[in-house]
Amino acid sequence: MKIRLLICLMILMSLGATNTNWASAQAQGQTPIHLKVNEHYVLYTYPASPFVDKKNRLLIPLQAAEDILGGKVTYNATSKTATVDLLGRNVTVTIGSPEISVNGEPVTMDTVPIMKSNAMFLPVSILLKDTDAKMEWDPKRELLSLKHDSFNESTVLMKFKGQDLAQVIDVNAFNLTSFDWDRKKGVLDIYATYESSLSPDFKQIDFNPLIVYSKGGHSVNPYSKFNMNYKVNITSHGNLIYTQNIDTTNADKDYIKYITSVGRLIQ
């Protein structure tokens, strides 16, 4: 009986530690990472990062459905209605309404699109339901993973594809959990975990953030030369911080629109 009780206590302590670490990250001002598209963790999407609403649904800005997922979007400011064509589905949504249209058929959601920072945010799952895209929700990390070959051909991820010259050993070596972006200093900190059995050399740790700007420019390490603009700090075994200096921008002229990152081990 004592052994069973001890095992139960150990399990509860383990779950508590996981939740405590997650809560601690948010308390320290870090922004949780909620979306992964193929190999890419999506950190930031203008005008705000993807977030989980009170109904436990992940919302993304309307424009990201086109730029990152490869859909075609239109928005009517008068009716506050948007239409998204993606993977053979036509979805029409209205801000504040659970009633939507999917290929002309009425559907009721359990949440609603909202207006945030002058942009529509809508549940990403409604765009991909009943398609051949794969969706996997990790409730413990509140991470939604989306997989479809066409996503890599989107406007944003294509920029990474064209520059990626890395020889990859493990495409999922690191789990990116949160980030902290100091806009004034131009410093991006990405927090990640990895399996305790892994002992990576810091030169093999590949986060390779892709920074996409509003005017179409982008910044990504093409692996053609050694990059002195980043450093890796292993805070404890299984936990690390990847820090990179990024170009500061003038919000009135050219601003950062997207930040994505991989979590790989390279040669």
ChimeraX attribute file (.defattr): number of C-alpha atoms within 10 A of each C-alpha:
attribute: neighborCount
match mode: 1-to-1
recipient: residues
	/A:1	5
	/A:2	7
	/A:3	8
	/A:4	9
	/A:5	9
	/A:6	11
	/A:7	11
	/A:8	12
	/A:9	12
	/A:10	12
	/A:11	11
	/A:12	12
	/A:13	12
	/A:14	12
	/A:15	12
	/A:16	12
	/A:17	12
	/A:18	14
	/A:19	14
	/A:20	12
	/A:21	11
	/A:22	18
	/A:23	13
	/A:24	12
	/A:25	18
	/A:26	14
	/A:27	10
	/A:28	9
	/A:29	12
	/A:30	19
	/A:31	21
	/A:32	24
	/A:33	24
	/A:34	24
	/A:35	26
	/A:36	21
	/A:37	20
	/A:38	17
	/A:39	18
	/A:40	22
	/A:41	25
	/A:42	22
	/A:43	27
	/A:44	21
	/A:45	20
	/A:46	19
	/A:47	17
	/A:48	16
	/A:49	19
	/A:50	25
	/A:51	21
	/A:52	17
	/A:53	14
	/A:54	8
	/A:55	9
	/A:56	13
	/A:57	20
	/A:58	21
	/A:59	23
	/A:60	24
	/A:61	25
	/A:62	23
	/A:63	22
	/A:64	22
	/A:65	21
	/A:66	20
	/A:67	20
	/A:68	22
	/A:69	26
	/A:70	21
	/A:71	24
	/A:72	16
	/A:73	19
	/A:74	14
	/A:75	17
	/A:76	10
	/A:77	8
	/A:78	6
	/A:79	9
	/A:80	14
	/A:81	18
	/A:82	19
	/A:83	20
	/A:84	21
	/A:85	19
	/A:86	18
	/A:87	18
	/A:88	13
	/A:89	18
	/A:90	18
	/A:91	22
	/A:92	23
	/A:93	23
	/A:94	21
	/A:95	17
	/A:96	14
	/A:97	15
	/A:98	14
	/A:99	16
	/A:100	20
	/A:101	15
	/A:102	17
	/A:103	13
	/A:104	11
	/A:105	10
	/A:106	11
	/A:107	14
	/A:108	11
	/A:109	12
	/A:110	10
	/A:111	18
	/A:112	21
	/A:113	23
	/A:114	20
	/A:115	13
	/A:116	11
	/A:117	11
	/A:118	8
	/A:119	15
	/A:120	22
	/A:121	25
	/A:122	26
	/A:123	24
	/A:124	21
	/A:125	15
	/A:126	16
	/A:127	22
	/A:128	19
	/A:129	12
	/A:130	12
	/A:131	13
	/A:132	11
	/A:133	14
	/A:134	13
	/A:135	16
	/A:136	11
	/A:137	15
	/A:138	10
	/A:139	9
	/A:140	10
	/A:141	14
	/A:142	19
	/A:143	21
	/A:144	21
	/A:145	18
	/A:146	21
	/A:147	17
	/A:148	16
	/A:149	9
	/A:150	14
	/A:151	21
	/A:152	21
	/A:153	16
	/A:154	18
	/A:155	18
	/A:156	25
	/A:157	22
	/A:158	15
	/A:159	20
	/A:160	24
	/A:161	12
	/A:162	9
	/A:163	14
	/A:164	15
	/A:165	12
	/A:166	15
	/A:167	11
	/A:168	13
	/A:169	12
	/A:170	13
	/A:171	13
	/A:172	14
	/A:173	20
	/A:174	23
	/A:175	17
	/A:176	29
	/A:177	21
	/A:178	21
	/A:179	23
	/A:180	18
	/A:181	20
	/A:182	13
	/A:183	13
	/A:184	9
	/A:185	11
	/A:186	13
	/A:187	18
	/A:188	20
	/A:189	19
	/A:190	24
	/A:191	25
	/A:192	20
	/A:193	18
	/A:194	18
	/A:195	12
	/A:196	9
	/A:197	8
	/A:198	11
	/A:199	10
	/A:200	12
	/A:201	11
	/A:202	13
	/A:203	12
	/A:204	13
	/A:205	18
	/A:206	22
	/A:207	25
	/A:208	21
	/A:209	25
	/A:210	22
	/A:211	21
	/A:212	23
	/A:213	17
	/A:214	14
	/A:215	11
	/A:216	13
	/A:217	12
	/A:218	17
	/A:219	17
	/A:220	16
	/A:221	18
	/A:222	16
	/A:223	13
	/A:224	10
	/A:225	7
	/A:226	9
	/A:227	11
	/A:228	8
	/A:229	11
	/A:230	15
	/A:231	15
	/A:232	18
	/A:233	12
	/A:234	14
	/A:235	10
	/A:236	9
	/A:237	13
	/A:238	15
	/A:239	17
	/A:240	18
	/A:241	20
	/A:242	22
	/A:243	20
	/A:244	21
	/A:245	16
	/A:246	19
	/A:247	15
	/A:248	15
	/A:249	14
	/A:250	9
	/A:251	9
	/A:252	6
	/A:253	8
	/A:254	14
	/A:255	18
	/A:256	23
	/A:257	19
	/A:258	24
	/A:259	22
	/A:260	24
	/A:261	22
	/A:262	23
	/A:263	23
	/A:264	21
	/A:265	22
	/A:266	18
	/A:267	12
